[in-house]
Amino acid sequence: MNIKEMHYDLKLKLNKLDSNQYRNLKVPEIDWKLNETIELFVKIVAEPKIATKLGFEISQRVIDDIRPLVVNQKTLSPFSQQLDFPVYELPVDYFDYLSTSSMIIKKDECSVKADKIFVRQHDDDFQSSPFDVSSFLWREVNIRFFDKGIKIYTEDFSVESFAINYIKQPASVNNSESYVGGEYKTLTGVLLDTNVDCDLPTSVHREIVDLAVAIITGDLQIPDYAIKKDKLAYNQLT
């Protein structure tokens, strides 16, 4: 579905059949809820905070649900500021880390590919442990995420290249052409005058609309919220 069709589907499912009970929802409000839902959908599929039977790559269907957002072998650029360890900047469209696709490390004149990359927690005292510290000999490297990007604990070697697999930010959809005057401004003052469709597969567009309807129904405290929520169970979204 394109964004116009997603708006139509949402209004149809939100209203009672043959009624226009909730016509007062404006285009920018529907866009806001659809974008909230798309982000939530990606989080549910990619890696929910609380482990469930859902999860990225648990099945081919789930892989396909967010396939267009998966970026493979993205080479990162080193952060310009001098720090204690090299830091590589995350892509501007970064949403969620999947894995390291490649890291080439170098010591003296020898360059090798790191075999194991460990993402360390901030309370993990790995640097003081001879068994957990990064090692060129064993081709094991520790990394840690923080506000400037990814820090690589190199110890006695350097990094020649670093590439990751990640999930990118989903497109921010809008149906601005259907608004009064064919445009509107976002809360940050950005003018939207050209429609943007959802960049997830069309096979999940109705699921996204169903989830958005359930969210709006709950927000508006509509009596049939439980019925709309139950529909999500058929697609394993609750």
N, C-alpha and C positions, 0 to 999 in steps of 0.2 A: 504493500500500500504506500502511496505517497502521503505527504503530510495532510493534504486536504481530506483524503479518505480516512486517515487516522482520526481527524477531528470529527468527521461525520460518524464514524463507528463509535467513538466515545460518547457523543451526544445521544446516539440511538440507544446505547446500552445504559446510559445514565438515566435518561427519561423513561417513564413508563410508556409502554406501547400506546401509540395514538394520542400522545400527550406532549406538551412542551413545557413541562413543569420546571425545568432548570435551564431555560433559555438565557437566563441572565449571566451565565458564565461567559466572560469575554475571551477573545482570541489570545491575548497575552497570558491570561490566567490558565487557559488550557495548555498553551505552550510550556508554561512554567511547570505544570503538573506532569506533562509528558516527559520533559527533560529530567525531572526528579525521578520519575519511574524508570526511564532508560538507565540512569546511573545506578539505581537500586537493582535493576535486573542484571546488569553487568556484574555488580558486586556479588549477587546471589550465585551467579554462574561461576565467576572466576574463583572466589575464595571467601565464603561467608565467615564472619567473625566467630560464629559458633558452628562447630563441625556438624554437618548434616549429610544425608545421602547424596546431596548435590555437591558438585565440585568440579573444577575444570579438568577436562580429559578423563572423566569417569566413564564416559561413553561417547560414541561418535556423535550422537545427537547433541550432547552438551558442547562438544568441540565445535560443531557447526553453528551453534547458537550465537557465538561471538567470534567466529572465524575471521570476519573482515577486520576486526580490531587487533588481531595478533600480528605483531611486527617481529620478524626474525632477523637475527644477525645485524643488529644496529650498532655500528661502531661509534663509541662515545668519544668525546673530546675532553682532554685533561683540563682541569680548572686552572686558571692562570695564576692564582695567588699561591705563594710558596707556603706550604704547611709541613707538618712533621712527616706526613705520608702523602703520596699522590692521591688526588681526588679527581674523579671523573664526573662530568656534568650529566644529569639525566636529560633526555629529550624533552622539548617543550610540550609535547603531547603525551608525556608519560602518565600512565594511570596505575598500573600494577606490574610488579616484577614477576617474571616467570622463571627465568634461569639465565645463566651465563652461557652464551654460545661459543665464545672463544676468548682466551686470554694468553697472549704471548709474553713470557717473562725472559729476562736476560741477565746473565751474570758473566762478567768479563767479556769474552767474545762468543759465548755460547747462548743461543736462543732456543727455547723449548716452549711447548704448549702446556699450560697448567692442566693437570688431570682432574683435580678436585678443588672446587670453590666452595668455601663455607661462609654462609651469611651469619654473622655473629650478632648476638644481642648486646645491648649497651651495658648490661650488668655481668657480661661474661668476661672473666679475667683470663682470657686465653693467652695473652702476651707473656705472662709470667710462667706459663707451663711449657716445658721442653717438648711435651707430646702434642701440644695444640698450636704452637707458634707456626707462622708461615715458613715453608721450607722449599728452597729451590731444588734441593736434592730429591725430595719426595714429590715435588711438583704440586704442592698443596698451598693454597693461598686463602687468607682470611679477608673478608670484606665486611663493611658495615655501612648502613644507610644513615645519613643525617641531612641537615637542611641544605647543604651545598651540593649534595649528590651522593656518590659512592666512594668511600675511602678504602684504599687498598693497602693492607699492611705488608709492605714489601721486605722488611728486614734487610737482608744483604744482597738484594737484587733489584732490578728496575722493571718497569712494565713498558713493553713496546706497543702493544695494542690491546684493546678491551672492547668486546662486543657482547650485547645482551639480547635476550628475547623478552618482550614485554607486551602488555596490553595497553593500547593507546586510548586516549580520551574519546568517548563516543561523540559524534557530531551533535552540536546544540541545535535541535530542530526548531523551526518556526513556520507559522502559517500567516506571516505578515501581510501577504497579498490579499487575504480575506478580511483584513481589518479595515476600519473606516479610513479612506484615503490611500489604502494599499501599503501602509507602513506604520510602524510604531517604534518608540525608543524603549530600550531596556532600562532597568533601574540604575545602571551605570552610565546611561546616556548614549549607548551605542544605537545607531539608527538601523533598523531592520526593514528592508524593502524588497527582499527577494526570498522566496520560500526555500527552506532547507529541509530535505527529507531525512528520515532515519537511516543511518548507514549500517544497521544490523540487518541480518537476512530477513526477507519478507515472511519467512515461515514463523517468525516470532512476533511479528507486528501485532497480531490480534491478542497474543498473550500479554504484550506490553500494555495494550489498551485495556484489557481486562484488569490488569494490576492497577492501572491508573484509575479506572472506574471504582475499584474497591477502596483505593486511598481517598478519592474525592467523596465517596459515599460515607466513609468513616468520618472525614473532616466535617461534612455537612450534617452528620448524625441522621442520615436517612434511614428509615425503619428497616429496609430490606438489605442492610449492610451485610448481615450474616449470610444471606443467600448469595450475594455477589462474591463474598469471600470464599464460600464453599466451591465456587466454580474454579478458583485458582488451584484447588487441590487436584483437579483433574490433570493439570499440567505440571504438578509437583512444584508449585511456586510458594506454597505455604506448608 
